Amino acid sequence: MDEPDDLLSLWANRGGYRLCPECFRAIPAHSQERYCINDGSWLLEACPLCKAPITSPYARFCASCGVGFASLAQASRKKSR
């Protein structure tokens, strides 16, 4: 078996999640989806600040650094205006 290139690949093979920062829809990390089908947002594969993998489909905050995923989405929207 080939070794994964990074920690995210390793976690995806073990059952991590991708999460929409807008509506909090969660899908398995091994899915081919990259955008939320509900609102078009880019799905998070890991915390944007500390890069910790998303380990729960119910996550609203990073389990490692505590940042709120919704607050990151709001900040991103403000920057794009």
N, C-alpha and C positions, 0 to 999 in steps of 0.2 A: 504494500500500500504506500502511495506517495505521501510525503509529509506536507501538511498545509503550509502555505506561504506566510500566513499571519494568524493571529489569535481569532479574528473574526471568522475566518474560514473554518477554523477548528470548531468554534462555537456553533456556526451554522450547521455543521455536520452532526452536532449533538442536540439540536432542537431549540436554538434561540429564536427570537422573533424580530420582525420588522414592525414598526409602529408609526401610525399617522399622528403627527403632532397636533393636528387640528381636531379630528373626530375620535382619535385614539383607537381606530380600528387596528387590530393586530393580526398578523398573518405569520405562518412559519417562515423562518429565515431561508429555507431551501426553496421557497416559491420563486418563480421568475418575475413576479410583480415588483415594480420599482416605484410606482405612483399609486396613490390611493384612488380606488374606483369611486369613492363617495365625493371627494372634493378636489382631486388632482394634485394633492400635496406630495412632495417627495417623501418616501417612507424612510424613517430613521432605522439604521441597522445597529447603531450604537450611540451612546451619549455623544453629542457634538463637542462637549467640553473635555471630558476625561477619556473618551473612547471605550468606556466599559460596555460590554455587550448587554443587550436588553434580554433579561432572563425570565420575564413574566409577561403574559399577554395582557395583564391588568395594570402594568406600570404606568404611572403618571409622573413619577419622579425617578431620577437616576438612583439606583441602589448603591452606587459607589460615591458620588459627589453630592447628591441631593438636589441637583438643579431640576426645576420643573420643565417638562417637555413643552407644555402649553406656553410658558413664558418665552421660550426660545422661538416658538412659532410666531408669537406676537412681535418680538424684536425683529425677526426676519422680515415680517410684513412692513414694519415701519421703515426699515432700511430701503426697501424696494420702491417706496413712494417718492 
